[in-house]
Structure formats: structure tokens, C-alpha cells
Amino acid sequence: MEDWSLHATCHAWILEHIPLGSAILELGSGEGSARLSAAGYHMICIEHSEEWLVRYPSIEYIYAPLKSHKPVVWYNHTLWYDP
């Protein structure tokens, strides 16, 4: 499995440029989300996987299962969040 965690450079940029206590909306969730939550950010994560909805209690989750769609030129995948 590939590591999809928030890159350390991105994490450092957030800490430097976004005030603690700010809300951050993220597509998906994981260790990076948990680290930012522990640092003092209000993490709101749009999550397609029901098993991840309760993984980190400090994160606010919005459940949005994946739905099939036609691929677009710049995004060659056929699944995206269902609003």
C-alpha cells in the first residue's frame, strides 16, 4: 500500500502559515489529519470509507461514498465523492 499521508513539507507549511485553531477541510483522513488535530487545528475530513469515520475521535468527519463518473482530461479516474 502506498503512503498517502500528508507530506512533512506540507505539514510544516501549515504550521507556519495557518493560525492554530483554524479549520482545515481535507479530502480523506489519516495520520496527517491526526497530527494536525493534535497540533490544535479543527480538522474536517470528507471521508469515503466508513471504517475511517471513527478512526480519530478528534476529527470531524463528513461521510461521502465514492460514485462512478466519466473521467475528465486532467483526472483519469472514474470514482469521486458523492455529494
C-alpha positions as CSV (number, residue, x, y, z in Angstrom):
1,M,0.0,0.0,0.0
2,E,1.3,3.4,-0.9
3,D,1.8,6.0,1.8
4,W,-0.8,8.7,1.3
5,S,0.0,10.6,4.5
6,L,0.4,14.4,4.4
7,H,4.0,15.2,3.3
8,A,6.2,16.7,6.0
9,T,6.8,19.8,3.9
10,C,3.1,20.4,3.6
11,H,2.7,19.8,7.4
12,A,5.5,22.3,8.1
13,W,3.9,24.9,5.8
14,I,0.5,24.6,7.5
15,L,2.1,25.1,10.9
16,E,4.0,28.2,9.7
17,H,1.2,29.9,7.7
18,I,-2.2,28.8,9.2
19,P,-3.0,30.0,12.7
20,L,-3.6,27.3,15.3
21,G,-7.3,26.8,15.9
22,S,-8.2,27.3,12.3
23,A,-10.5,24.9,10.5
24,I,-8.9,22.8,7.7
25,L,-11.1,20.9,5.2
26,E,-9.4,17.8,3.9
27,L,-10.3,15.1,1.4
28,G,-9.7,11.9,3.1
29,S,-8.1,11.4,6.5
30,G,-5.2,9.7,8.2
31,E,-2.1,10.2,10.2
32,G,-1.5,13.7,8.8
33,S,-5.0,14.7,9.8
34,A,-4.5,13.3,13.3
35,R,-1.1,15.2,13.7
36,L,-2.7,18.5,12.6
37,S,-5.6,17.9,15.0
38,A,-3.2,17.2,17.8
39,A,-1.4,20.4,17.0
40,G,-4.5,22.4,17.6
41,Y,-6.3,22.6,14.2
42,H,-10.0,21.8,13.7
43,M,-9.9,19.1,11.1
44,I,-12.9,18.4,9.0
45,C,-12.4,15.4,6.7
46,I,-14.5,14.3,3.8
47,E,-14.2,10.5,4.0
48,H,-15.5,7.8,1.7
49,S,-14.5,4.8,3.8
50,E,-16.9,4.0,6.7
51,E,-14.2,2.3,8.6
52,W,-12.2,5.5,8.8
53,L,-15.2,7.6,10.1
54,V,-14.3,6.8,13.8
55,R,-10.6,6.2,13.5
56,Y,-9.6,9.6,15.1
57,P,-12.1,10.9,17.6
58,S,-10.7,14.5,17.4
59,I,-11.6,14.8,13.7
60,E,-15.0,15.9,12.4
61,Y,-15.9,13.6,9.5
62,I,-18.3,14.1,6.6
63,Y,-19.2,10.8,5.0
64,A,-19.3,10.9,1.2
65,P,-19.1,7.5,-0.5
66,L,-17.5,7.2,-3.9
67,K,-19.6,7.4,-7.0
68,S,-18.7,6.4,-10.6
69,H,-18.3,9.2,-13.2
70,K,-16.8,9.7,-16.6
71,P,-13.1,10.6,-16.4
72,V,-12.1,14.2,-17.2
73,V,-9.0,15.2,-19.1
74,W,-6.9,16.2,-16.1
75,Y,-8.2,13.4,-13.7
76,N,-8.1,10.0,-15.2
77,H,-10.1,8.2,-12.5
78,T,-13.7,7.1,-12.5
79,L,-14.6,7.5,-8.9
80,W,-15.2,10.7,-6.9
81,Y,-17.1,11.7,-3.7
82,D,-20.9,11.6,-4.0
83,P,-22.3,14.9,-2.7
